[in-house]
Amino acid sequence: MYKQYKFFKILKRMFILIFILSTSVVVINQHKLYTREKNIQNELNEKIDNQKKTQDKLEKELHYKLTDDYVEKVAREKLGLVKKDEIIFVDN
């Protein structure tokens, strides 16, 4: 009877040890997975922020290019146009 009790006691301890070890392995793997996914999420959020900044910059540029000031600047610089009654000085 004592041997049987001792055997079950050892068996119980082994079962508890195996349970604790397997649970630890699962928790460690889940933590690794969580960390990897969190890093991916942070990288994607960073990319989203960069894209939003780029979009804002492009929208400001578009808004500027739709103004009369921009049209006048391009007409003067690229097309060489001048306003009526404007005098042009050429430096040789």
MARMIMAR-881490 format. One line per field, with one value per residue (C-alpha): residue number from 1; residue in one letter; x, y, z. Coordinates in nm, 3 decimals. Layout:
REM MARMIMAR-881490
nr = [NUM / ...]
rest = [A / ...]
px = [X / ...]
py = [Y / ...]
pz = [Z / ...]
REM end
This chain:
REM MARMIMAR-881490
nr = [1 / 2 / 3 / 4 / 5 / 6 / 7 / 8 / 9 / 10 / 11 / 12 / 13 / 14 / 15 / 16 / 17 / 18 / 19 / 20 / 21 / 22 / 23 / 24 / 25 / 26 / 27 / 28 / 29 / 30 / 31 / 32 / 33 / 34 / 35 / 36 / 37 / 38 / 39 / 40 / 41 / 42 / 43 / 44 / 45 / 46 / 47 / 48 / 49 / 50 / 51 / 52 / 53 / 54 / 55 / 56 / 57 / 58 / 59 / 60 / 61 / 62 / 63 / 64 / 65 / 66 / 67 / 68 / 69 / 70 / 71 / 72 / 73 / 74 / 75 / 76 / 77 / 78 / 79 / 80 / 81 / 82 / 83 / 84 / 85 / 86 / 87 / 88 / 89 / 90 / 91 / 92]
rest = [M / Y / K / Q / Y / K / F / F / K / I / L / K / R / M / F / I / L / I / F / I / L / S / T / S / V / V / V / I / N / Q / H / K / L / Y / T / R / E / K / N / I / Q / N / E / L / N / E / K / I / D / N / Q / K / K / T / Q / D / K / L / E / K / E / L / H / Y / K / L / T / D / D / Y / V / E / K / V / A / R / E / K / L / G / L / V / K / K / D / E / I / I / F / V / D / N]
px = [0.000 / 0.282 / 0.453 / 0.134 / 0.086 / 0.445 / 0.404 / 0.090 / 0.259 / 0.553 / 0.314 / 0.117 / 0.434 / 0.548 / 0.209 / 0.224 / 0.579 / 0.488 / 0.183 / 0.390 / 0.657 / 0.410 / 0.223 / 0.551 / 0.642 / 0.302 / 0.327 / 0.679 / 0.574 / 0.270 / 0.485 / 0.724 / 0.432 / 0.281 / 0.613 / 0.663 / 0.309 / 0.343 / 0.664 / 0.489 / 0.202 / 0.445 / 0.622 / 0.289 / 0.177 / 0.504 / 0.449 / 0.095 / 0.224 / 0.486 / 0.224 / -0.006 / 0.279 / 0.350 / -0.019 / -0.039 / 0.270 / 0.124 / -0.212 / -0.040 / 0.163 / -0.150 / -0.333 / -0.040 / -0.024 / -0.390 / -0.328 / -0.277 / 0.063 / 0.194 / 0.053 / 0.218 / 0.549 / 0.551 / 0.451 / 0.739 / 1.010 / 0.939 / 0.753 / 0.927 / 0.599 / 0.569 / 0.283 / 0.152 / 0.356 / 0.637 / 0.996 / 1.253 / 1.619 / 1.871 / 2.215 / 2.489]
py = [0.000 / 0.238 / 0.165 / 0.235 / 0.564 / 0.663 / 0.575 / 0.792 / 1.074 / 1.063 / 1.032 / 1.333 / 1.541 / 1.441 / 1.533 / 1.873 / 1.928 / 1.835 / 2.061 / 2.354 / 2.300 / 2.272 / 2.579 / 2.769 / 2.673 / 2.788 / 3.118 / 3.184 / 3.108 / 3.332 / 3.611 / 3.578 / 3.586 / 3.888 / 4.073 / 4.001 / 4.110 / 4.423 / 4.513 / 4.462 / 4.681 / 4.956 / 4.943 / 4.967 / 5.259 / 5.433 / 5.376 / 5.512 / 5.825 / 5.876 / 5.833 / 6.084 / 6.337 / 6.278 / 6.318 / 6.644 / 6.775 / 6.682 / 6.839 / 7.165 / 7.157 / 7.097 / 7.378 / 7.613 / 7.511 / 7.603 / 7.962 / 8.261 / 8.324 / 7.992 / 8.044 / 8.386 / 8.247 / 7.972 / 8.220 / 8.448 / 8.187 / 7.921 / 8.104 / 8.443 / 8.633 / 8.978 / 9.197 / 9.479 / 9.799 / 9.609 / 9.698 / 9.420 / 9.486 / 9.249 / 9.217 / 9.108]
pz = [0.000 / 0.085 / -0.249 / -0.434 / -0.246 / -0.318 / -0.686 / -0.718 / -0.533 / -0.776 / -1.070 / -0.947 / -0.913 / -1.262 / -1.405 / -1.233 / -1.357 / -1.714 / -1.696 / -1.569 / -1.833 / -2.120 / -1.997 / -1.975 / -2.331 / -2.457 / -2.269 / -2.400 / -2.758 / -2.727 / -2.590 / -2.885 / -3.126 / -2.952 / -2.961 / -3.331 / -3.418 / -3.206 / -3.392 / -3.725 / -3.608 / -3.501 / -3.838 / -4.022 / -3.804 / -3.883 / -4.256 / -4.225 / -4.051 / -4.324 / -4.595 / -4.423 / -4.409 / -4.778 / -4.859 / -4.663 / -4.844 / -5.185 / -5.100 / -5.000 / -5.320 / -5.527 / -5.350 / -5.419 / -5.785 / -5.825 / -5.711 / -5.937 / -5.778 / -5.902 / -6.251 / -6.266 / -6.142 / -6.406 / -6.677 / -6.583 / -6.522 / -6.781 / -7.051 / -7.019 / -7.010 / -6.855 / -6.740 / -6.953 / -6.914 / -6.738 / -6.827 / -6.862 / -6.792 / -6.947 / -6.792 / -7.032]
REM end
